[in-house]
Amino acid sequence: MTTYGDTTDGELKASVVQEFVRAPDVDSTVLGVTVVDGVATIFGEVGSHAEKVAATEAVLRVEGVRALAQEVQIRTAWSQVTDADIARDAESALEQDENLPDTIDLVVDHRVVTLHGTVRAAFERDAAERTVFRVRGVQGVIDRTVLDRAATHEAPLDLVQPHVRPLST
């Protein structure tokens, strides 16, 4: 039995399992974990890339885990989902979000979506990533969008105002 500080590998494993159960985006029934010398290995099949990321984040929240080996697979039930399907669905999702500009383009290659174009603010970049990340079949998102500095300076007052703090007098 390996011990780090006051925590054994068995205790770390139990903590990881508890963190899976607490994580709302993780199906703890499909994941397994081993811990050897403080290194956690998670394995199993999840339904989406988002769930795989959520499982990884859950493990990293456990104090005492020194490293993580990620052996989680995404279910291959999406084998019938093509890059063209993902591109269509991702483009539609971006268009439906009224907070996103129409200056964002995307390319899909092997279920990884790469975003291109310009955004007016960092929150638009983050929102575009989150929107595309949730599309069925997406296994990763690469963001290559560029912040349009000119648009930032010309932004309507209602876009800037929430970030302005009054000076105390």
C-alpha angles and dihedrals in degrees: 000000000000119000129194112190103315095333125094126203088252092055091048090051091051090049092051091050090050090050090052090052092050095047108094094205096051127083099213092191093071099047133079131192138198127185123201122171090347093305112122121208117194123194141170138084124291131188100239147012088249090059091049090053091046090053091050092050091048091056092047090055090063110099112230098032103125099188140354131225109200112209098154116132127205112236112264092220084107091069087110091055108093130200087252090056090050092047092051093047094044093049090049092049091051091048092050093055103087091195093064124084120237090238095090118101128181142206123199121206122169091342093306114120119211115198119212133177137058134305130191096223141014092250089063090053091050092046092050091051093049092047094052093040089064096054113115112261098018111136098177145359127217114193116210096158118134127221108240102223092189091056090048091057093045095046116135114259093250090062093050102035099078089060095050118099118200116240114246114241 
